[in-house]
Amino acid sequence: MSDFENPPIEQEQAPPDVRLYIPEPNVWTARVKLGWEKEYCYAKFPGQDYLHLLLNGEIFIEGRDERLCLTCALRRGVITTDRLYWQNRPRLSSLPVHGL
C-alpha cells in the first residue's frame, strides 16, 4: 500500500500559548462579568469617544476604581503576554532619580 491510499493520521495541533500575566497582582484582579446589567470598560478604544460594554461571561481586569477589558488592559500595559515580565521590567537602580 502507498502513503497516498493511507495518509498518516494528523496529530491535533496544540493551541497557541495565550497566557496573560498581571505584573501588579496586588493592584489588579482578574474577574468574570456575570449578568447582563450594563458595566463598561473604563478606557476607550483609539479613535472612539465612548466607553464600550463588558458582556456577560467576559474576563476583565479590576483595580482601584477601574475596570478594563483585556484588550484595553493589554494596550495600557496593565497585563502582558510576556512570561518573563518580572525579568524584563526596568530595575529600580536603572530608573533616573529626580529631585535629589
Biopython code that builds the backbone (N, CA, C, O; Angstrom):
import numpy as np
from Bio.PDB.StructureBuilder import StructureBuilder

atoms = [
    (1, "MET", "N", (0.825, -1.181, 0.000)),
    (1, "MET", "CA", (0.000, 0.000, 0.000)),
    (1, "MET", "C", (0.871, 1.246, 0.000)),
    (1, "MET", "O", (1.944, 1.264, 0.602)),
    (2, "SER", "N", (0.407, 2.277, -0.672)),
    (2, "SER", "CA", (1.150, 3.520, -0.720)),
    (2, "SER", "C", (0.623, 4.491, 0.344)),
    (2, "SER", "O", (-0.472, 4.315, 0.878)),
    (3, "ASP", "N", (1.422, 5.510, 0.636)),
    (3, "ASP", "CA", (1.002, 6.532, 1.599)),
    (3, "ASP", "C", (-0.182, 7.315, 1.077)),
    (3, "ASP", "O", (-0.942, 7.892, 1.854)),
    (4, "PHE", "N", (-0.345, 7.338, -0.248)),
    (4, "PHE", "CA", (-1.461, 8.068, -0.835)),
    (4, "PHE", "C", (-2.783, 7.411, -0.470)),
    (4, "PHE", "O", (-3.777, 8.095, -0.226)),
    (5, "GLU", "N", (-2.792, 6.074, -0.433)),
    (5, "GLU", "CA", (-4.020, 5.357, -0.101)),
    (5, "GLU", "C", (-4.334, 5.433, 1.387)),
    (5, "GLU", "O", (-5.499, 5.497, 1.778)),
    (6, "ASN", "N", (-3.309, 5.427, 2.205)),
    (6, "ASN", "CA", (-3.485, 5.506, 3.656)),
    (6, "ASN", "C", (-2.669, 6.677, 4.202)),
    (6, "ASN", "O", (-1.574, 6.475, 4.728)),
    (7, "PRO", "N", (-3.194, 7.904, 4.079)),
    (7, "PRO", "CA", (-2.417, 9.043, 4.567)),
    (7, "PRO", "C", (-2.223, 8.945, 6.076)),
    (7, "PRO", "O", (-3.079, 8.400, 6.773)),
    (8, "PRO", "N", (-1.105, 9.466, 6.589)),
    (8, "PRO", "CA", (-0.867, 9.423, 8.031)),
    (8, "PRO", "C", (-1.944, 10.222, 8.763)),
    (8, "PRO", "O", (-2.445, 11.229, 8.261)),
    (9, "ILE", "N", (-2.283, 9.753, 9.950)),
    (9, "ILE", "CA", (-3.276, 10.449, 10.766)),
    (9, "ILE", "C", (-2.634, 11.722, 11.305)),
    (9, "ILE", "O", (-1.572, 11.680, 11.927)),
    (10, "GLU", "N", (-3.285, 12.846, 11.059)),
    (10, "GLU", "CA", (-2.753, 14.128, 11.535)),
    (10, "GLU", "C", (-2.932, 14.240, 13.038)),
    (10, "GLU", "O", (-4.009, 13.980, 13.575)),
    (11, "GLN", "N", (-1.871, 14.626, 13.695)),
    (11, "GLN", "CA", (-1.964, 14.866, 15.122)),
    (11, "GLN", "C", (-2.603, 16.231, 15.334)),
    (11, "GLN", "O", (-2.367, 17.168, 14.571)),
    (12, "GLU", "N", (-3.405, 16.327, 16.368)),
    (12, "GLU", "CA", (-4.011, 17.619, 16.669)),
    (12, "GLU", "C", (-2.922, 18.619, 17.019)),
    (12, "GLU", "O", (-1.995, 18.322, 17.773)),
    (13, "GLN", "N", (-3.057, 19.804, 16.456)),
    (13, "GLN", "CA", (-2.092, 20.849, 16.760)),
    (13, "GLN", "C", (-2.411, 21.439, 18.129)),
    (13, "GLN", "O", (-3.569, 21.656, 18.485)),
    (14, "ALA", "N", (-1.366, 21.685, 18.866)),
    (14, "ALA", "CA", (-1.545, 22.296, 20.179)),
    (14, "ALA", "C", (-2.004, 23.736, 20.000)),
    (14, "ALA", "O", (-1.521, 24.422, 19.100)),
    (15, "PRO", "N", (-2.919, 24.207, 20.828)),
    (15, "PRO", "CA", (-3.339, 25.610, 20.718)),
    (15, "PRO", "C", (-2.172, 26.530, 21.056)),
    (15, "PRO", "O", (-1.269, 26.141, 21.796)),
    (16, "PRO", "N", (-2.186, 27.749, 20.517)),
    (16, "PRO", "CA", (-1.091, 28.676, 20.834)),
    (16, "PRO", "C", (-1.104, 29.040, 22.320)),
    (16, "PRO", "O", (-2.146, 29.006, 22.975)),
    (17, "ASP", "N", (0.056, 29.384, 22.826)),
    (17, "ASP", "CA", (0.187, 29.792, 24.229)),
    (17, "ASP", "C", (-0.310, 31.235, 24.347)),
    (17, "ASP", "O", (0.362, 32.162, 23.894)),
    (18, "VAL", "N", (-1.474, 31.424, 24.949)),
    (18, "VAL", "CA", (-2.074, 32.755, 25.056)),
    (18, "VAL", "C", (-2.279, 33.162, 26.516)),
    (18, "VAL", "O", (-3.265, 33.816, 26.853)),
    (19, "ARG", "N", (-1.357, 32.776, 27.360)),
    (19, "ARG", "CA", (-1.474, 33.134, 28.773)),
    (19, "ARG", "C", (-1.222, 34.628, 28.963)),
    (19, "ARG", "O", (-0.433, 35.248, 28.249)),
    (20, "LEU", "N", (-1.916, 35.175, 29.943)),
    (20, "LEU", "CA", (-1.764, 36.583, 30.287)),
    (20, "LEU", "C", (-1.253, 36.688, 31.716)),
    (20, "LEU", "O", (-1.534, 35.831, 32.555)),
    (21, "TYR", "N", (-0.500, 37.747, 31.982)),
    (21, "TYR", "CA", (0.098, 37.944, 33.298)),
    (21, "TYR", "C", (-0.209, 39.350, 33.793)),
    (21, "TYR", "O", (-0.256, 40.297, 33.008)),
    (22, "ILE", "N", (-0.418, 39.479, 35.099)),
    (22, "ILE", "CA", (-0.664, 40.772, 35.730)),
    (22, "ILE", "C", (0.590, 41.139, 36.517)),
    (22, "ILE", "O", (0.816, 40.581, 37.591)),
    (23, "PRO", "N", (1.415, 42.062, 36.013)),
    (23, "PRO", "CA", (2.641, 42.429, 36.721)),
    (23, "PRO", "C", (2.413, 43.011, 38.114)),
    (23, "PRO", "O", (3.296, 42.909, 38.966)),
    (24, "GLU", "N", (1.256, 43.615, 38.365)),
    (24, "GLU", "CA", (0.958, 44.173, 39.685)),
    (24, "GLU", "C", (-0.265, 43.466, 40.275)),
    (24, "GLU", "O", (-1.340, 44.061, 40.348)),
    (25, "PRO", "N", (-0.117, 42.206, 40.697)),
    (25, "PRO", "CA", (-1.278, 41.454, 41.185)),
    (25, "PRO", "C", (-1.850, 41.978, 42.498)),
    (25, "PRO", "O", (-2.963, 41.606, 42.873)),
    (26, "ASN", "N", (-1.112, 42.835, 43.204)),
    (26, "ASN", "CA", (-1.654, 43.436, 44.421)),
    (26, "ASN", "C", (-2.600, 44.585, 44.110)),
    (26, "ASN", "O", (-3.355, 45.022, 44.978)),
    (27, "VAL", "N", (-2.563, 45.077, 42.874)),
    (27, "VAL", "CA", (-3.390, 46.208, 42.465)),
    (27, "VAL", "C", (-4.563, 45.746, 41.592)),
    (27, "VAL", "O", (-5.678, 46.250, 41.729)),
    (28, "TRP", "N", (-4.309, 44.795, 40.703)),
    (28, "TRP", "CA", (-5.299, 44.368, 39.707)),
    (28, "TRP", "C", (-5.738, 42.935, 39.955)),
    (28, "TRP", "O", (-4.944, 42.093, 40.374)),
    (29, "THR", "N", (-7.014, 42.667, 39.691)),
    (29, "THR", "CA", (-7.594, 41.341, 39.857)),
    (29, "THR", "C", (-8.353, 40.968, 38.590)),
    (29, "THR", "O", (-9.059, 41.800, 38.021)),
    (30, "ALA", "N", (-8.211, 39.718, 38.146)),
    (30, "ALA", "CA", (-8.994, 39.226, 37.008)),
    (30, "ALA", "C", (-10.361, 38.779, 37.515)),
    (30, "ALA", "O", (-10.465, 38.111, 38.544)),
    (31, "ARG", "N", (-11.390, 39.148, 36.794)),
    (31, "ARG", "CA", (-12.759, 38.800, 37.168)),
    (31, "ARG", "C", (-13.524, 38.364, 35.928)),
    (31, "ARG", "O", (-13.084, 38.583, 34.799)),
    (32, "VAL", "N", (-14.679, 37.742, 36.156)),
    (32, "VAL", "CA", (-15.581, 37.357, 35.082)),
    (32, "VAL", "C", (-16.868, 38.138, 35.270)),
    (32, "VAL", "O", (-17.447, 38.135, 36.356)),
    (33, "LYS", "N", (-17.315, 38.804, 34.223)),
    (33, "LYS", "CA", (-18.569, 39.571, 34.275)),
    (33, "LYS", "C", (-19.736, 38.596, 34.316)),
    (33, "LYS", "O", (-19.882, 37.751, 33.433)),
    (34, "LEU", "N", (-20.554, 38.717, 35.334)),
    (34, "LEU", "CA", (-21.732, 37.876, 35.490)),
    (34, "LEU", "C", (-22.977, 38.735, 35.392)),
    (34, "LEU", "O", (-23.090, 39.746, 36.084)),
    (35, "GLY", "N", (-23.895, 38.351, 34.557)),
    (35, "GLY", "CA", (-25.149, 39.079, 34.424)),
    (35, "GLY", "C", (-25.123, 40.061, 33.274)),
    (35, "GLY", "O", (-24.086, 40.300, 32.655)),
    (36, "TRP", "N", (-26.297, 40.627, 33.002)),
    (36, "TRP", "CA", (-26.470, 41.491, 31.840)),
    (36, "TRP", "C", (-26.628, 42.962, 32.203)),
    (36, "TRP", "O", (-26.916, 43.777, 31.327)),
    (37, "GLU", "N", (-26.444, 43.327, 33.492)),
    (37, "GLU", "CA", (-26.507, 44.746, 33.820)),
    (37, "GLU", "C", (-25.352, 45.467, 33.113)),
    (37, "GLU", "O", (-24.283, 44.895, 32.900)),
    (38, "LYS", "N", (-25.588, 46.719, 32.759)),
    (38, "LYS", "CA", (-24.593, 47.463, 31.986)),
    (38, "LYS", "C", (-23.405, 47.844, 32.856)),
    (38, "LYS", "O", (-23.547, 48.545, 33.858)),
    (39, "GLU", "N", (-22.252, 47.378, 32.461)),
    (39, "GLU", "CA", (-20.985, 47.762, 33.064)),
    (39, "GLU", "C", (-20.034, 48.033, 31.920)),
    (39, "GLU", "O", (-20.063, 47.340, 30.904)),
    (40, "TYR", "N", (-19.198, 49.029, 32.079)),
    (40, "TYR", "CA", (-18.347, 49.476, 30.980)),
    (40, "TYR", "C", (-16.872, 49.319, 31.299)),
    (40, "TYR", "O", (-16.453, 49.368, 32.456)),
    (41, "CYS", "N", (-16.091, 49.129, 30.233)),
    (41, "CYS", "CA", (-14.641, 49.239, 30.322)),
    (41, "CYS", "C", (-14.352, 50.721, 30.515)),
    (41, "CYS", "O", (-14.981, 51.558, 29.867)),
    (42, "TYR", "N", (-13.411, 51.063, 31.396)),
    (42, "TYR", "CA", (-13.147, 52.463, 31.719)),
    (42, "TYR", "C", (-12.176, 53.123, 30.747)),
    (42, "TYR", "O", (-11.781, 54.270, 30.960)),
    (43, "ALA", "N", (-11.785, 52.426, 29.687)),
    (43, "ALA", "CA", (-10.912, 53.005, 28.667)),
    (43, "ALA", "C", (-11.666, 53.019, 27.339)),
    (43, "ALA", "O", (-12.594, 52.239, 27.126)),
    (44, "LYS", "N", (-11.255, 53.904, 26.468)),
    (44, "LYS", "CA", (-11.868, 53.999, 25.144)),
    (44, "LYS", "C", (-10.893, 53.441, 24.116)),
    (44, "LYS", "O", (-9.679, 53.598, 24.241)),
    (45, "PHE", "N", (-11.442, 52.792, 23.106)),
    (45, "PHE", "CA", (-10.606, 52.345, 22.003)),
    (45, "PHE", "C", (-10.082, 53.571, 21.258)),
    (45, "PHE", "O", (-10.774, 54.587, 21.196)),
    (46, "PRO", "N", (-8.885, 53.499, 20.698)),
    (46, "PRO", "CA", (-8.363, 54.648, 19.933)),
    (46, "PRO", "C", (-9.343, 55.053, 18.825)),
    (46, "PRO", "O", (-9.861, 54.213, 18.090)),
    (47, "GLY", "N", (-9.573, 56.341, 18.731)),
    (47, "GLY", "CA", (-10.472, 56.860, 17.717)),
    (47, "GLY", "C", (-11.940, 56.848, 18.103)),
    (47, "GLY", "O", (-12.778, 57.315, 17.331)),
    (48, "GLN", "N", (-12.273, 56.328, 19.270)),
    (48, "GLN", "CA", (-13.664, 56.316, 19.716)),
    (48, "GLN", "C", (-13.827, 57.293, 20.876)),
    (48, "GLN", "O", (-12.901, 57.514, 21.656)),
    (49, "ASP", "N", (-15.018, 57.870, 20.973)),
    (49, "ASP", "CA", (-15.264, 58.830, 22.048)),
    (49, "ASP", "C", (-16.286, 58.311, 23.054)),
    (49, "ASP", "O", (-16.950, 59.093, 23.733)),
    (50, "TYR", "N", (-16.407, 56.979, 23.145)),
    (50, "TYR", "CA", (-17.360, 56.390, 24.081)),
    (50, "TYR", "C", (-16.741, 55.144, 24.718)),
    (50, "TYR", "O", (-15.830, 54.529, 24.165)),
    (51, "LEU", "N", (-17.254, 54.795, 25.879)),
    (51, "LEU", "CA", (-16.817, 53.579, 26.570)),
    (51, "LEU", "C", (-17.558, 52.384, 25.993)),
    (51, "LEU", "O", (-18.679, 52.538, 25.506)),
    (52, "HIS", "N", (-16.966, 51.204, 26.034)),
    (52, "HIS", "CA", (-17.617, 50.009, 25.500)),
    (52, "HIS", "C", (-18.051, 49.079, 26.631)),
    (52, "HIS", "O", (-17.457, 49.059, 27.709)),
    (53, "LEU", "N", (-19.095, 48.316, 26.356)),
    (53, "LEU", "CA", (-19.688, 47.431, 27.353)),
    (53, "LEU", "C", (-18.818, 46.216, 27.632)),
    (53, "LEU", "O", (-18.120, 45.715, 26.751)),
    (54, "LEU", "N", (-18.875, 45.756, 28.870)),
    (54, "LEU", "CA", (-18.379, 44.428, 29.221)),
    (54, "LEU", "C", (-19.583, 43.500, 29.128)),
    (54, "LEU", "O", (-20.666, 43.840, 29.605)),
    (55, "LEU", "N", (-19.405, 42.348, 28.526)),
    (55, "LEU", "CA", (-20.512, 41.426, 28.295)),
    (55, "LEU", "C", (-20.519, 40.285, 29.307)),
    (55, "LEU", "O", (-19.487, 39.964, 29.898)),
    (56, "ASN", "N", (-21.674, 39.681, 29.501)),
    (56, "ASN", "CA", (-21.830, 38.537, 30.380)),
    (56, "ASN", "C", (-20.819, 37.450, 29.987)),
    (56, "ASN", "O", (-20.760, 37.044, 28.827)),
    (57, "GLY", "N", (-20.038, 36.990, 30.944)),
    (57, "GLY", "CA", (-19.044, 35.954, 30.702)),
    (57, "GLY", "C", (-17.685, 36.475, 30.271)),
    (57, "GLY", "O", (-16.747, 35.691, 30.123)),
    (58, "GLU", "N", (-17.558, 37.777, 30.067)),
    (58, "GLU", "CA", (-16.288, 38.358, 29.623)),
    (58, "GLU", "C", (-15.308, 38.444, 30.790)),
    (58, "GLU", "O", (-15.687, 38.820, 31.899)),
    (59, "ILE", "N", (-14.058, 38.099, 30.538)),
    (59, "ILE", "CA", (-12.995, 38.248, 31.529)),
    (59, "ILE", "C", (-12.491, 39.684, 31.452)),
    (59, "ILE", "O", (-12.218, 40.190, 30.364)),
    (60, "PHE", "N", (-12.367, 40.341, 32.606)),
    (60, "PHE", "CA", (-11.880, 41.717, 32.638)),
    (60, "PHE", "C", (-10.966, 41.878, 33.836)),
    (60, "PHE", "O", (-10.878, 40.995, 34.688)),
    (61, "ILE", "N", (-10.292, 43.004, 33.893)),
    (61, "ILE", "CA", (-9.362, 43.308, 34.974)),
    (61, "ILE", "C", (-9.963, 44.433, 35.800)),
    (61, "ILE", "O", (-10.479, 45.406, 35.249)),
    (62, "GLU", "N", (-9.899, 44.303, 37.124)),
    (62, "GLU", "CA", (-10.449, 45.313, 38.014)),
    (62, "GLU", "C", (-9.383, 45.722, 39.013)),
    (62, "GLU", "O", (-8.693, 44.880, 39.587)),
    (63, "GLY", "N", (-9.260, 47.016, 39.210)),
    (63, "GLY", "CA", (-8.294, 47.511, 40.177)),
    (63, "GLY", "C", (-8.620, 48.926, 40.578)),
    (63, "GLY", "O", (-9.097, 49.723, 39.771)),
    (64, "ARG", "N", (-8.360, 49.229, 41.821)),
    (64, "ARG", "CA", (-8.678, 50.548, 42.370)),
    (64, "ARG", "C", (-10.109, 50.890, 42.000)),
    (64, "ARG", "O", (-11.036, 50.233, 42.474)),
    (65, "ASP", "N", (-10.312, 51.895, 41.171)),
    (65, "ASP", "CA", (-11.665, 52.275, 40.776)),
    (65, "ASP", "C", (-11.876, 52.087, 39.281)),
    (65, "ASP", "O", (-12.668, 52.809, 38.675)),
    (66, "GLU", "N", (-11.186, 51.136, 38.680)),
    (66, "GLU", "CA", (-11.265, 50.941, 37.229)),
    (66, "GLU", "C", (-11.610, 49.509, 36.873)),
    (66, "GLU", "O", (-11.275, 48.573, 37.599)),
    (67, "ARG", "N", (-12.284, 49.354, 35.744)),
    (67, "ARG", "CA", (-12.491, 48.053, 35.105)),
    (67, "ARG", "C", (-11.996, 48.187, 33.676)),
    (67, "ARG", "O", (-12.315, 49.157, 32.989)),
    (68, "LEU", "N", (-11.215, 47.207, 33.230)),
    (68, "LEU", "CA", (-10.679, 47.234, 31.870)),
    (68, "LEU", "C", (-10.922, 45.905, 31.186)),
    (68, "LEU", "O", (-10.711, 44.848, 31.780)),
    (69, "CYS", "N", (-11.368, 45.953, 29.927)),
    (69, "CYS", "CA", (-11.437, 44.726, 29.133)),
    (69, "CYS", "C", (-9.991, 44.287, 28.866)),
    (69, "CYS", "O", (-9.066, 45.080, 29.044)),
    (70, "LEU", "N", (-9.791, 43.059, 28.450)),
    (70, "LEU", "CA", (-8.432, 42.556, 28.258)),
    (70, "LEU", "C", (-7.693, 43.311, 27.158)),
    (70, "LEU", "O", (-6.486, 43.527, 27.264)),
    (71, "THR", "N", (-8.402, 43.715, 26.100)),
    (71, "THR", "CA", (-7.757, 44.459, 25.013)),
    (71, "THR", "C", (-7.204, 45.786, 25.517)),
    (71, "THR", "O", (-6.061, 46.135, 25.222)),
    (72, "CYS", "N", (-7.999, 46.518, 26.267)),
    (72, "CYS", "CA", (-7.546, 47.810, 26.806)),
    (72, "CYS", "C", (-6.456, 47.611, 27.864)),
    (72, "CYS", "O", (-5.519, 48.405, 27.946)),
    (73, "ALA", "N", (-6.579, 46.563, 28.666)),
    (73, "ALA", "CA", (-5.556, 46.284, 29.679)),
    (73, "ALA", "C", (-4.216, 45.958, 29.014)),
    (73, "ALA", "O", (-3.169, 46.395, 29.493)),
    (74, "LEU", "N", (-4.238, 45.199, 27.923)),
    (74, "LEU", "CA", (-3.004, 44.925, 27.177)),
    (74, "LEU", "C", (-2.440, 46.209, 26.589)),
    (74, "LEU", "O", (-1.237, 46.454, 26.677)),
    (75, "ARG", "N", (-3.296, 47.030, 25.990)),
    (75, "ARG", "CA", (-2.854, 48.265, 25.357)),
    (75, "ARG", "C", (-2.223, 49.212, 26.383)),
    (75, "ARG", "O", (-1.235, 49.880, 26.078)),
    (76, "ARG", "N", (-2.779, 49.277, 27.586)),
    (76, "ARG", "CA", (-2.262, 50.162, 28.636)),
    (76, "ARG", "C", (-1.094, 49.556, 29.412)),
    (76, "ARG", "O", (-0.477, 50.250, 30.220)),
    (77, "GLY", "N", (-0.779, 48.294, 29.191)),
    (77, "GLY", "CA", (0.332, 47.655, 29.894)),
    (77, "GLY", "C", (-0.022, 47.146, 31.275)),
    (77, "GLY", "O", (0.868, 46.816, 32.057)),
    (78, "VAL", "N", (-1.312, 47.074, 31.590)),
    (78, "VAL", "CA", (-1.753, 46.563, 32.886)),
    (78, "VAL", "C", (-1.560, 45.051, 32.944)),
    (78, "VAL", "O", (-1.253, 44.505, 34.004)),
    (79, "ILE", "N", (-1.738, 44.374, 31.815)),
    (79, "ILE", "CA", (-1.444, 42.951, 31.690)),
    (79, "ILE", "C", (-0.467, 42.766, 30.539)),
    (79, "ILE", "O", (-0.294, 43.661, 29.712)),
    (80, "THR", "N", (0.157, 41.624, 30.491)),
    (80, "THR", "CA", (1.160, 41.365, 29.463)),
    (80, "THR", "C", (1.102, 39.905, 29.026)),
    (80, "THR", "O", (0.607, 39.046, 29.756)),
    (81, "THR", "N", (1.609, 39.639, 27.842)),
    (81, "THR", "CA", (1.780, 38.259, 27.374)),
    (81, "THR", "C", (3.222, 37.800, 27.592)),
    (81, "THR", "O", (3.562, 36.656, 27.291)),
    (82, "ASP", "N", (4.059, 38.682, 28.110)),
    (82, "ASP", "CA", (5.473, 38.391, 28.348)),
    (82, "ASP", "C", (5.621, 37.540, 29.598)),
    (82, "ASP", "O", (5.478, 38.027, 30.719)),
    (83, "ARG", "N", (5.908, 36.276, 29.391)),
    (83, "ARG", "CA", (6.041, 35.340, 30.503)),
    (83, "ARG", "C", (7.148, 35.750, 31.469)),
    (83, "ARG", "O", (7.087, 35.441, 32.659)),
    (84, "LEU", "N", (8.144, 36.436, 30.963)),
    (84, "LEU", "CA", (9.285, 36.839, 31.794)),
    (84, "LEU", "C", (9.229, 38.317, 32.143)),
    (84, "LEU", "O", (10.267, 38.961, 32.291)),
    (85, "TYR", "N", (8.021, 38.857, 32.277)),
    (85, "TYR", "CA", (7.853, 40.282, 32.583)),
    (85, "TYR", "C", (8.650, 40.688, 33.810)),
    (85, "TYR", "O", (9.187, 41.794, 33.869)),
    (86, "TRP", "N", (8.727, 39.803, 34.782)),
    (86, "TRP", "CA", (9.433, 40.123, 36.033)),
    (86, "TRP", "C", (10.929, 40.286, 35.800)),
    (86, "TRP", "O", (11.600, 40.969, 36.574)),
    (87, "GLN", "N", (11.467, 39.665, 34.739)),
    (87, "GLN", "CA", (12.887, 39.840, 34.409)),
    (87, "GLN", "C", (13.108, 41.044, 33.503)),
    (87, "GLN", "O", (14.168, 41.668, 33.539)),
    (88, "ASN", "N", (12.106, 41.369, 32.691)),
    (88, "ASN", "CA", (12.268, 42.396, 31.660)),
    (88, "ASN", "C", (11.847, 43.791, 32.092)),
    (88, "ASN", "O", (12.044, 44.750, 31.345)),
    (89, "ARG", "N", (11.268, 43.928, 33.291)),
    (89, "ARG", "CA", (10.846, 45.255, 33.739)),
    (89, "ARG", "C", (12.068, 46.086, 34.124)),
    (89, "ARG", "O", (13.117, 45.528, 34.448)),
    (90, "PRO", "N", (11.944, 47.409, 34.091)),
    (90, "PRO", "CA", (13.078, 48.258, 34.485)),
    (90, "PRO", "C", (13.435, 48.043, 35.951)),
    (90, "PRO", "O", (12.556, 47.949, 36.807)),
    (91, "ARG", "N", (14.684, 47.969, 36.221)),
    (91, "ARG", "CA", (15.162, 47.826, 37.598)),
    (91, "ARG", "C", (15.132, 49.189, 38.284)),
    (91, "ARG", "O", (15.373, 50.212, 37.643)),
    (92, "LEU", "N", (14.839, 49.207, 39.578)),
    (92, "LEU", "CA", (14.809, 50.467, 40.326)),
    (92, "LEU", "C", (16.143, 51.191, 40.226)),
    (92, "LEU", "O", (16.174, 52.420, 40.155)),
    (93, "SER", "N", (17.249, 50.446, 40.220)),
    (93, "SER", "CA", (18.566, 51.073, 40.170)),
    (93, "SER", "C", (18.835, 51.722, 38.818)),
    (93, "SER", "O", (19.713, 52.579, 38.717)),
    (94, "SER", "N", (18.088, 51.327, 37.755)),
    (94, "SER", "CA", (18.320, 51.903, 36.440)),
    (94, "SER", "C", (17.379, 53.061, 36.137)),
    (94, "SER", "O", (17.527, 53.718, 35.107)),
    (95, "LEU", "N", (16.414, 53.323, 37.018)),
    (95, "LEU", "CA", (15.495, 54.431, 36.811)),
    (95, "LEU", "C", (16.137, 55.723, 37.267)),
    (95, "LEU", "O", (16.808, 55.749, 38.298)),
    (96, "PRO", "N", (15.939, 56.822, 36.498)),
    (96, "PRO", "CA", (16.532, 58.103, 36.929)),
    (96, "PRO", "C", (15.872, 58.610, 38.201)),
    (96, "PRO", "O", (14.665, 58.458, 38.390)),
    (97, "VAL", "N", (16.658, 59.201, 39.057)),
    (97, "VAL", "CA", (16.162, 59.754, 40.310)),
    (97, "VAL", "C", (16.094, 61.269, 40.132)),
    (97, "VAL", "O", (17.095, 61.917, 39.825)),
    (98, "HIS", "N", (14.900, 61.821, 40.329)),
    (98, "HIS", "CA", (14.699, 63.270, 40.175)),
    (98, "HIS", "C", (14.524, 63.914, 41.546)),
    (98, "HIS", "O", (13.965, 63.309, 42.461)),
    (99, "GLY", "N", (14.996, 65.119, 41.673)),
    (99, "GLY", "CA", (14.754, 65.904, 42.889)),
    (99, "GLY", "C", (15.728, 65.639, 44.007)),
    (99, "GLY", "O", (15.496, 66.076, 45.134)),
    (100, "LEU", "N", (16.812, 64.938, 43.737)),
    (100, "LEU", "CA", (17.801, 64.701, 44.811)),
    (100, "LEU", "C", (18.999, 65.590, 44.624)),
    (100, "LEU", "O", (19.936, 65.539, 45.421)),
]
sb = StructureBuilder()
sb.init_structure("model")
sb.init_model(0)
sb.init_chain("A")
sb.init_seg("    ")
for serial, (resi, resn, name, xyz) in enumerate(atoms, 1):
    if name == "N":
        sb.init_residue(resn, " ", resi, " ")
    sb.init_atom(name, np.array(xyz, "f"), 0.0, 1.0, " ", f" {name:<3s}", serial, name[0])
structure = sb.get_structure()
